[in-house]
Structure formats: structure tokens, C-alpha cells
Amino acid sequence: MKTWDELMQEGSAHYRTDSIQLLDLVRAAGKFRDAALFNIMKYAFRNYKSDRGYNLLDHDLTKIIHYAELLRADAAEAQRKEE
């Protein structure tokens, strides 16, 4: 499993402000889980059409997987801190 830092290096450069990413700020505020779940739902529903159902595009699936991996890494780091 990749660490938070490794996964953040895979993120899109357009989300970065110097060396800080918005998700790092959201995480520091204790709101990352909510933001990640929101983004997973956003990318899952982005291509929903009532007449055709789901037609997920590859880049949307990639984003869903990326946020799920970030959730997993965040939870693993939190667990390590508790031990």
C-alpha cells in the first residue's frame, strides 16, 4: 500500500499551490474523509444519464480509485499514530 505522500505525488499538478496541495489543508482541518467521499461520489455520478445509466469514463474511474487509495492511506496513518 502506498503512503499518503506517495499518493499525493500522483495527483494533478493544477491542484498544487507551491508545495502545498488543497487536500493537505483539508486533511489538516480534519475534513479529508468527507471531502474524499464527496469527490468519489462526484466522479461516480458525473457521467450518469437517466436514459442510459452509468457510462464512467476511464479518467473518472482513475480519480475514484485515487481518492479511495488516499482514504486508505489516511486511515492507515491514523491507526499507526494510535499504536
N, C-alpha and C positions, 0 to 999 in steps of 0.2 A: 504494500500500500504506500502511495506517495504521501509526503508530508504537505502541510498547508503551503509552505514556502515553495516547494517544487511545483505544486499545482498552480499557484499564483503566477509563476513564471510562464505558464502555458496560456494565461489569459490574454485577451486582446490588448494591444498597446494603447488603443484610443481611450481606455479607461484609466490610464495612469496620469498622475499629475506629479511630475518629477519622479521621485521614487516611491510615492505613496499611492496606493490604489483605494478607491472608494470603499471596496469591500473590507479593507483593513480597518478603516474608520468605523464602518458599520459593525464590524466584529468587536472592536474595542468598546463600542457603546452597548454591547450585549444584545444586538438586534440581528445578528447574522443569520440565525436559524430561520427567522421569519422572512428575511429578505431572500434567502436561498429558496425556500419553499415557494415564495411568490414567483420568483423567476422560473422555477421548474414549471409551475402552472402556466405562466405566461407563454413559455416556449411550447408547451404541450397544446395549448388552445389557439395558438397563433394562426394555424392553418386549418382550423375547424370550419367546415361549411355545412350548414344544416341539411343541404340536399345531397352531400357526398360523404359526410362523416369526416374522419381524420385523414389527412394527407401530409404527414410530418415530413419535412424536408431534412436532408442529412445535416445541415448546419444547425437546425433546431435540435435534433437529437444529440448532436455533439455538445451543445450548450446544456441540455438537460443532464447528460452524463457528467459534464464538468461540475455543475452545481451539486450533483449527488456525491461526487468524489470529494468536493470541498466540505460538504456536511459530514461525511465520514471522517475526514482528516481532522476537522474541528472537534468532533466528538472524541476521537482517539487522543488528541492532545489534552482535552479537558479531563479525560479519565486518567491519563498519566500524571497530571498535576495533582489529582486527588490521592494518588497512591503514595 
